[in-house]
Amino acid sequence: MEFSEVYCFNCKKILGRYNTKFYSEDRINELVNTTYSTHIRNGHQVNIRKFEKN
């Protein structure tokens, strides 16, 4: 399965993990802008990265 995870470099932790089968890249970007907006406003670097789980 392929997942996209939202990672904060400042906190060094995964904020969320989303299955790419159910969440498109546009939907994940929308979630980041709404759900994790406090991290972004506080100057944290939030990144979306993909990984595959066997």
Secondary structure, 3 states (H helix, E strand, C coil): CEEEEEEECCCCEEEEEEECCCCCHHHHHHHHHHHCHHHHHCCCCEEEEEEECC
